[in-house]
Amino acid sequence: MTMQNQDLIVMPAPTAWPFVTAFGLALLFTGLVTHVAVSVAGVVILVRGATGWWGDVLPVERHTQVAVAVEDTPSVQMSPRVVDHLTVGAGDHRVRIPAEIHPYSAGLKGGAVGAVAMAAVAITYGVIFHHSLWYVVNLLAAGVVPSLASADQERLRGFSAMGLAVASVLHALLSTLVGVLYAVLLPMFPRRAGLWSGLITPVVWSGLVSATLDVVNPTLNSRIDWTWFVASQIAFGLTCGFVVARTHKIETMQSWTWESRAGLEGRRIDQDE
């Protein structure tokens, strides 16, 4: 952009050729699913639009002069207030949060304890309503084992070695993953962490499972008792959150200097050592 005089500036000239080119390209691909004549018309329009667009740019770009209305700019009043920026490594700042976190091992322990609590509630449901220790186990494994996905009620009540193995692996993996997530997320809720871990998070998680379970495990979705499912999730949240919350937190690097975090400073070694 260059200035011609005080009231005019030079701008690229307006052109419609890019739109013509895009329209021709759209007709070209539309003809692939309709009729060849549409593609032929698209090619013609595309070539004409491309050549017209090319002529507006090369060998010399077309320009036009645009008048500019010059107005008096009002004076800007400077505010006496200043923004106090937090500095990394300067005292007890909150540039990075949280300042302390639970170790990942706490999540592993919490996930293991929560897995036992959740399994106890789920198996209790199976024993009371279906008179079987293996009903809930087989329902969980039905999302992976095709034979259990099509099984009837009687077979789901029986013992299945494959169902037990698959359900155990799935239950252990999911409980471990959620336990580690608890260790990471709970420090971000310094107030009422027990409420978040024991009630709000399990209820939200149950809602997400309810929305996707029909795709992931249709057998479980058609036969699940949601009251007992939510109860088992709350049992996991309470026990896992309790274990994680009681572990000793470790300090993060947010209070360290930049040199320390980057590993540029090491322990000073005396010559006498």
N, C-alpha and C positions, 0 to 999 in steps of 0.2 A: 504494500500500500504506500503510495507516494503522494505528496501534497502538490497540487497544481497551483493553487493560490489560496487565499485565506478562507474562501467559502466553498471550495470544490475539492473533492478527493477522488482518486481513480480507483474503481472497483472492477472486478471481473464482470463481463457483460452477462446478463441473464440469458439462459438457453433452455430449450425444452428437449434437446436431443437426448439427454440421459433417460428421460421418461419414455421417449420413443424407443430407445434401445431396449429398455427393460420390458416394454410391452411386446416387442418382437420376440424377445427371448422367452417370455411367458407363452406366447402363441406357439413357438417352436416345440416346447415340451408338452403343451396341451394337445397338440396334434398326435403325439405318440400314443395317446389313449383314446383319441376321437377319430380323426380322419387326416389323411396325408395332406389334403388341401390346406388345412389349418397350419400345418408345419411349413408348407411352402410359403404361405402368406407371412408367417412369422419370420422366415429367413429373409424375405424381401424387406420387411420392416426393420429387422435387425441390422441388415447391411446398410440401409439408408440412414438409420439412426447413428450407427457407428461412424460412418463417413462424415455426417454432419457434425457430430461431436468432435471428431478429429480436426475438422476445419476450424472449429472455434478455438482450438488450442495450438495447433501447429500450422504453418511455420511461425506465426506470430499470434500470441494470445490476444483475443478481443477484450477490450476494456470499455468502460463507460464512466462518465463523470457524474458524480452524485453531489447534489448541493447539501451543505451542512449548515444547520441553524446554530449560530453561536449565541449562547446565553451566558449570562453572568453566573458564575458558580458561587453559591452561598458559602460563607465562611464556616468552617467546621470547628466546633468548640471541643477542645481537648478535655477529657475527664481527668481529674486529679487522682483518681483511683488507679491502683496498679494490681496486677495479678501476681500472686505469690506462687511460683512454680515449685513443685516438689523436686528434690534433687536425689538421684540415685546414690545410695550409700551415705546419706546425711541423716544420721540419727534414726529414730523410730518413725520412718515415713511409710506411706501406703502406696508407693508407686506400683509395686507388684503385690497382689493379694493371692492367697492368704499369707500372713507372715510365718505361720507354722502349719504344718500338715501332719497327718498320720502316716506312718510308714506303710508301704505296700503289704508288709507282712501282717499288719493289723487287718487289712482287707481280706487276706487269705484266711486268717483265723475266723474273722466274722462271717465270711461266706460259708466256711465249714460248719460252724455252729448254727447258722441260719438254715443251712440245708437240712440238718437233722430236725430242727423245729418244724420246718415246712413239711418234711416228709412225715413227721409224726401226725400232724393235723390231717394231711391227705389220706394217710393209711387209716386213721380213725374214721374218716368219712366212708372209706371203702368197707370197713368192717361193720359199721352200723347200718348202712343202707344197702350194701350188696353182699354182706357176709363173706368177704374175701380180702385177704392181704394183698392180692396181686391185681385187683381190678384197676386201681389208679396207676400202678406201674405199667400195666399193659396199655392203658389209654395214652400215657405219655410216649411210649415206644411206638404207638400206632402211626405217628407222623413219619417214621423212618422204615418200619417193618411193614411191607405190603400185606402179609398174611394177617396181621393184627388189625390193619385198617379195615378189612372186610369181615372181621370176626364178629360173631353174635355175642350176646350177653353171657351166655354160658362159657364160651371159650375165654372171654376176657376175665372171667372170675378164676380161671385155672392158672396154674403155674406155667410160665414160659421162660426157658433159660435165655433165649434170644431177647425177649422183652425185658428181662431183668438186666441183662448186660447193657443193652442200648439205653434204657431208661436211666441206669446208674451213671453212664458216661454223660448223657445229656444233662442230667440233674447236677452233676459235679461241675461240668464246664460252665453252665449258666450261673450257678451259685458262686463260683470263683470269680467270674466276670463281674457280677453285681456287687460282690463283696469288695473288690478292688475299686469299683466306682464309688461305693460308699466311703472308702478311705480317702478318695480324692475330693469328693463333693461335700462331705460333712463339714470340713473346716470353712467352707464358704458360707455356712449358715451358723454364725457364732451364737445366735439366739434361737432357742427352742429347736436344737438339732434333733432331739429325741422325737419331737412331733413330726418333723420332716421325714425322718428315717422310718419311724414306726407306723405312721398313718398316711400322710399325704403322698409320699413316694409309692407305697404299695397300691394305693387306690388309683393313682395316675397310671402306674404300670398295668394294673388290671384292665383299665379302660383301653390302653393300647393293645393289649393281648386280645381283648374282646373284639376290637375292630379288625384284627388280622388273622385270628385263629381259624376262621373258615377256610382260608387259603393254606395256612401252614399245616394244620391238623384237623381236617373235617370230622374225623371220628370223635376226637376229643371235643370239638365244638358242639356236636350234636348231642353229646351225653354228659356234658359238664354241668355241675351244680355251682353256679356263680357265687352263691353265698359262702360255700365252703372254700371255693377258690380264693376269694378275697381274704377269707380268714387265714388261709395258709400263707398268703403273701404278707399279711400283717404280722403273722408269727415270725416270718423270716426277717421283716424289717425291724421288729422290736429287738430280737435277739442279735442280729447282725449289727444294728446300730448301737446296741448296748456294749457289745464287745469292742467295736471300733472306737467309740467315744471314751472308753476307759483306758485306752492305750496312751502311752506317753508320746506327745507330739515332738516332731523334730523341726528345727529351725530351717527356713528356706534361705536362699542366698540374697533376698531382697535388701538386707541391711549391709551386705558386703560392698566393698568398693569395686569399681569396674576392673581394676587390675587384679584383684583377688578372684573375681568370678571368671576372668579370662585365663587365670592360671599364670599370670606374668610375675607374680611375687611368690618367692619360695622362702623357706625357713633359712634364716641367716646361720651360716656355719662358721664358728670361731676357728681361728687358726690352730688353737691348742687341741682341738678335737682330732 
